[in-house]
Amino acid sequence: MGLFQKVGLRRSNKWESLTILDHLLNSPLEAIALCIYWLVTSVRGSPLRPPRNKRPVRVVCLSDTHDGIVDNVPEGDLLIHAGDLTNNGTATAIQKQIDWLATLGHEHKVLIGGNHDCHLDETWRFRNSKASLDLKGIELLDTGITEDNTEPLVLEFDGERRITIWGSSRLPRCGADRNNAFMYDAGSDTWNNAIPRGTEILVTHTPPAYHLDLGLGCPNLLKEIWRVQPKLHVFGHVHCGRGVQPVYWDDCQRVYERLCARQPWLITKLPFEVVAVLPRALIDLVPSYRWIDITKVMFYGFTSLVWYFLMQGGRTTGHEGLMVNAACQDRNTGRLTKKAPFVIDI
């Protein structure tokens, strides 16, 4: 571990939150773009506003409890657990988490597995098929078998609200097969047309790329989400990415994501040995299409605010959404956070 890591100026591994110095040294352009994007989405406020003539549905979001029992779970109508209920993924450990979730008073409860919940993946080759689970009325949205996960779940609330929800546990490969489940190889097209149209609440274990993911999210999932544009997307997996972020599916968001995805042209032209020793911050100083991208982020960010306040009168259009990284861990300490789970009204 280097000096900067020891004194807390830089993170020690890719699963930790980026420090200000990390952002600047990794890419000043991306750091500036992130600040602009955060400012624009913050000024526009929450994109989810419940129907005026109907009672809002209160969604409580959990993820990554890792055998822990969350004491301060808020009341609500729908409880979502986005995976990693356990550490070792045995049927016994998963059942303990299910038993705890079943004691909570929410009208509907849904869950998916995470990479640590191996027993929930019926395709995991080390699975003990003799052990069974009692779900106690909780809806398990994904068993790892693609054919069983093509139809969304429609939930009814008080006879006046119907909400369509779909979930998947799949995530990019992040470790050995023996210790992790639901994994696919990076670059796989597993998300292509996977999410049913009309899905209002999406639950995945992996984050999409460039949103509350520390750079560890899946670009193909992001592409698929653009096609479906759910109102609420709940995920976890990356503990230090915990938070809530509005998405508007507009030009500002598109160019921000393109900037994050685009490699500086200098990296593609120079030998790997040279690129490996070049500071990324210096590479950003070389003119490239990323300079155009950040100019567009500023332009589209400004015009989106003008349109939102002057043309829409501060009202939403119904096409916006909210992303929630619901990880309940206190960073990567192995302990639960003392912060209450996120509550979203839709």
C-alpha positions as a printed Julia matrix, in Angstrom:
346×3 Matrix{Float64}:
   0.0     0.0     0.0
   1.39    3.38   -1.03
   1.69    6.49    1.1
  -1.38    8.16   -0.42
  -3.47    5.08    0.41
  -2.16    4.96    3.97
  -3.12    8.57    4.68
  -6.49    8.23    2.96
  -5.8    10.43   -0.06
  -6.36    7.55   -2.48
  -8.51    4.45   -2.19
  -6.86    1.12   -1.47
  -8.85   -1.0    -3.95
 -11.49   -0.7    -6.67
 -14.35   -1.49   -4.27
 -13.68    1.58   -2.13
 -15.14    5.04   -2.76
 -13.04    7.31   -4.95
 -11.41   10.23   -3.17
 -11.18   13.68   -4.72
  -7.57   12.93   -5.62
  -8.62    9.65   -7.24
 -11.13   11.48   -9.42
  -8.6    14.09  -10.49
  -5.77   11.66  -11.19
  -7.97    9.12  -12.96
  -9.6    11.64  -15.28
 -10.1    15.37  -14.71
 -12.62   15.43  -17.56
 -14.77   12.73  -15.98
 -14.52   14.47  -12.6
 -15.79   17.73  -14.1
 -18.52   15.92  -16.04
 -19.66   14.12  -12.89
 -19.93   17.44  -11.01
 -21.96   19.0   -13.82
 -24.23   15.96  -14.13
 -24.76   15.81  -10.37
 -25.57   19.54  -10.25
 -28.08   19.32  -13.11
 -29.92   16.31  -11.7
 -29.93   17.8    -8.2
 -31.46   21.08   -9.35
 -34.19   19.25  -11.24
 -35.15   17.39   -8.07
 -36.88   14.05   -7.64
 -38.24   12.69  -10.92
 -40.82   10.41   -9.24
 -44.08   12.01   -8.26
 -47.01    9.74   -7.32
 -50.37   10.19   -9.1
 -52.38   13.0    -7.53
 -55.64   11.08   -7.4
 -54.22    7.84   -5.96
 -52.41    6.82   -2.82
 -48.64    6.57   -3.37
 -47.0     3.16   -3.12
 -44.12    3.25   -0.63
 -41.14    1.12   -1.72
 -38.47    0.15    0.84
 -35.14   -0.81   -0.74
 -32.59   -3.25    0.7
 -29.54   -5.0    -0.68
 -26.33   -6.64    0.51
 -27.38   -7.47    4.06
 -24.84  -10.34    4.09
 -26.43  -12.33    6.95
 -27.18   -9.13    8.88
 -30.53   -8.14   10.36
 -31.43   -4.52    9.63
 -33.13   -3.09   12.72
 -34.43    0.15   11.26
 -36.44   -1.07    8.24
 -39.12    1.57    7.54
 -42.75    0.65    7.04
 -44.05    0.54    3.49
 -46.13   -1.25    0.9
 -43.41   -3.02   -1.07
 -40.11   -4.37    0.27
 -37.36   -5.08   -2.26
 -34.15   -6.98   -1.51
 -31.68   -6.73   -4.41
 -29.45   -9.65   -3.51
 -26.53  -10.8    -1.38
 -28.69  -11.83    1.52
 -25.8   -13.95    2.79
 -22.04  -14.38    2.81
 -21.67  -18.09    2.06
 -24.89  -18.7     0.1
 -25.98  -21.9     1.85
 -29.65  -22.84    2.05
 -29.52  -22.5     5.84
 -28.13  -18.95    5.71
 -30.6   -17.88    3.03
 -33.5   -19.35    5.0
 -32.52  -17.28    8.04
 -32.7   -14.12    5.96
 -36.05  -15.15    4.5
 -37.37  -15.86    8.01
 -36.36  -12.34    9.07
 -37.86  -10.68    5.96
 -41.11  -12.6     6.52
 -41.54  -10.93    9.92
 -41.68   -7.46    8.34
 -45.12   -6.0     7.78
 -44.95   -4.93    4.14
 -47.88   -5.94    1.92
 -45.6    -7.34   -0.79
 -41.99   -8.53   -0.58
 -39.76   -9.45   -3.51
 -36.13  -10.51   -3.69
 -33.43  -11.65   -6.05
 -30.17  -13.39   -5.31
 -26.71  -11.91   -5.49
 -23.39  -13.48   -6.37
 -23.03  -14.64   -2.74
 -26.45  -16.35   -2.69
 -25.29  -19.45   -4.5
 -28.14  -21.75   -3.46
 -30.68  -19.5    -5.19
 -28.98  -20.13   -8.55
 -30.43  -23.41   -9.81
 -27.76  -23.54  -12.52
 -24.83  -23.23  -10.06
 -22.92  -26.48  -10.48
 -21.87  -26.77   -6.83
 -25.46  -26.42   -5.57
 -26.87  -28.83   -2.97
 -30.09  -29.74   -4.76
 -31.46  -31.66   -1.75
 -31.84  -28.55    0.41
 -35.11  -26.66   -0.01
 -36.32  -23.21    1.0
 -39.59  -21.95    2.45
 -40.13  -18.54    0.84
 -43.04  -17.76    3.19
 -44.94  -15.8     0.58
 -41.95  -13.75   -0.58
 -41.62  -13.5    -4.36
 -38.28  -14.77   -5.71
 -37.85  -13.08   -9.08
 -34.92  -15.07  -10.48
 -33.68  -18.65  -10.08
 -30.91  -18.4   -12.66
 -32.91  -20.22  -15.32
 -33.55  -17.71  -18.11
 -36.72  -19.42  -19.34
 -38.32  -18.97  -15.9
 -37.63  -15.26  -15.84
 -39.25  -13.84  -18.96
 -42.55  -12.59  -17.53
 -42.79   -9.62  -15.17
 -44.59   -9.77  -11.85
 -47.67   -7.56  -11.53
 -48.47   -6.49   -7.96
 -51.73   -4.92   -6.83
 -52.0    -2.43   -3.98
 -55.32   -1.7    -2.27
 -57.16   -2.64   -5.43
 -56.32    0.69   -7.1
 -52.65    0.5    -8.09
 -50.97   -2.13  -10.24
 -47.19   -2.05  -10.59
 -45.1    -4.18  -12.93
 -41.8    -5.42  -11.51
 -39.07   -7.58  -13.01
 -35.75   -8.71  -11.57
 -32.57  -10.54  -12.45
 -29.63  -11.69  -10.35
 -27.12  -11.91  -13.22
 -23.93   -9.87  -12.96
 -20.5    -9.6   -14.62
 -17.96  -12.16  -13.47
 -16.33  -11.02  -10.24
 -14.65  -14.09   -8.74
 -14.31  -17.86   -8.75
 -17.29  -19.97   -9.83
 -17.18  -21.99   -6.61
 -17.85  -18.92   -4.47
 -20.08  -16.86   -6.75
 -23.34  -17.41   -8.61
 -25.36  -15.85  -11.45
 -22.21  -14.63  -13.23
 -21.65  -13.99  -16.92
 -18.52  -13.06  -18.84
 -17.83   -9.38  -19.48
 -19.07   -8.34  -22.91
 -21.79  -10.99  -22.94
 -25.06  -10.0   -24.61
 -27.09  -11.59  -21.81
 -29.07   -8.36  -21.34
 -30.08   -7.97  -24.97
 -33.91   -7.62  -24.99
 -34.01   -9.38  -21.6
 -36.15   -6.88  -19.69
 -39.86   -6.89  -20.61
 -41.23   -3.62  -21.95
 -43.56   -1.94  -19.53
 -41.42   -2.82  -16.51
 -41.94   -0.04  -13.97
 -39.63   -1.34  -11.22
 -36.42   -3.11  -12.2
 -34.41   -5.07   -9.64
 -30.87   -6.24  -10.45
 -27.92   -7.1    -8.27
 -25.35   -5.42  -10.49
 -25.45   -1.67  -11.11
 -25.55   -0.3   -14.64
 -22.36    1.37  -15.81
 -21.63    4.97  -14.75
 -24.37    5.22  -12.12
 -23.56    4.6    -8.42
 -21.14    1.85   -9.5
 -17.54    3.09   -8.9
 -16.82    2.1   -12.5
 -17.8    -1.54  -11.85
 -21.26   -1.55  -13.44
 -22.37   -3.28  -16.62
 -22.48   -1.26  -19.89
 -24.79   -3.79  -21.54
 -27.28   -3.48  -18.7
 -27.19    0.3   -19.15
 -27.93   -0.12  -22.85
 -30.91   -2.35  -22.05
 -32.23    0.09  -19.44
 -32.24    2.85  -22.04
 -34.58    0.66  -24.1
 -37.0     0.03  -21.22
 -36.58    3.17  -19.06
 -38.1     1.9   -15.8
 -39.41    4.37  -13.23
 -37.34    2.79  -10.45
 -34.2     0.66  -10.67
 -33.01   -0.95   -7.43
 -29.6    -2.66   -7.24
 -26.62   -3.17   -4.93
 -23.38   -5.22   -5.16
 -21.07   -2.18   -4.97
 -21.35   -1.25   -1.29
 -19.57    2.09   -1.53
 -21.81    3.18   -4.39
 -24.78    3.41   -2.0
 -27.08    6.28   -2.9
 -29.93    7.6    -5.03
 -29.59    9.19   -8.46
 -32.25   10.65  -10.78
 -32.13    9.75  -14.47
 -33.92   11.67  -17.2
 -33.03    9.68  -20.34
 -32.08   12.88  -22.15
 -29.15   14.22  -24.15
 -27.29   15.38  -21.04
 -27.32   11.88  -19.59
 -26.42   10.32  -22.94
 -23.3    12.43  -23.53
 -22.24   12.07  -19.88
 -22.34    8.29  -20.24
 -20.57    8.48  -23.6
 -17.75   10.52  -22.07
 -17.34    7.94  -19.3
 -17.31    5.09  -21.83
 -15.02    6.66  -24.41
 -11.31    5.86  -24.23
  -8.97    8.79  -24.99
  -7.65    8.34  -28.51
  -4.06    8.52  -27.22
  -4.56    5.25  -25.33
  -5.58    3.47  -28.53
  -2.57    4.79  -30.47
   0.33    4.25  -28.08
   1.94    0.92  -27.09
   0.58   -0.64  -23.9
   3.96   -0.29  -22.18
   3.86    3.49  -22.7
   0.2     3.88  -21.71
   0.8     1.89  -18.5
   3.24    4.48  -17.16
   1.49    7.61  -18.41
  -0.59    9.44  -15.76
  -4.24    9.39  -16.87
  -4.59   13.02  -15.83
  -1.98   14.0   -18.45
  -3.73   11.96  -21.13
  -6.89   14.01  -20.58
  -4.92   17.17  -21.45
  -4.43   15.93  -25.01
  -7.3    17.18  -27.24
  -9.76   14.41  -28.08
 -13.46   13.75  -28.67
 -13.86   13.66  -24.9
 -13.34   17.44  -24.92
 -16.33   17.71  -27.24
 -18.3    15.39  -24.97
 -17.76   17.52  -21.87
 -18.74   20.64  -23.8
 -21.96   18.89  -24.75
 -22.56   17.83  -21.14
 -22.43   21.51  -20.14
 -24.6    22.62  -23.06
 -27.27   19.93  -22.7
 -27.22   20.29  -18.93
 -27.95   24.02  -19.2
 -30.63   23.62  -21.87
 -32.32   20.82  -19.91
 -32.66   23.13  -16.9
 -34.05   25.94  -19.06
 -36.56   23.56  -20.64
 -37.51   22.03  -17.28
 -38.26   25.32  -15.54
 -39.49   27.54  -18.4
 -41.29   25.08  -20.68
 -42.39   22.36  -18.24
 -42.93   24.67  -15.28
 -40.91   22.38  -13.02
 -43.18   19.41  -13.76
 -42.06   15.93  -14.72
 -43.08   14.34  -18.03
 -43.49   10.78  -16.78
 -40.45    9.48  -18.66
 -37.96   10.09  -15.84
 -36.64    7.51  -13.4
 -34.69    6.92  -10.23
 -31.71    4.65   -9.61
 -31.13    3.32   -6.09
 -28.01    1.52   -4.9
 -29.59    0.03   -1.78
 -26.5    -1.63   -0.27
 -26.95   -1.93    3.51
 -23.27   -2.45    4.29
 -21.11    0.24    5.89
 -18.76    0.47    2.93
 -16.61   -2.71    2.94
 -16.27   -3.09    6.71
 -18.46   -6.19    6.93
 -20.86   -4.31    9.2
 -24.32   -2.97    8.45
 -24.66    0.76    8.0
 -26.56    2.68   10.64
 -28.31    4.66    7.92
 -31.94    3.74    7.32
 -32.83    1.94    4.07
 -34.01    4.12    1.22
 -37.75    4.75    0.93
 -39.22    5.74   -2.45
 -42.81    6.8    -3.1
 -44.1     6.06   -6.58
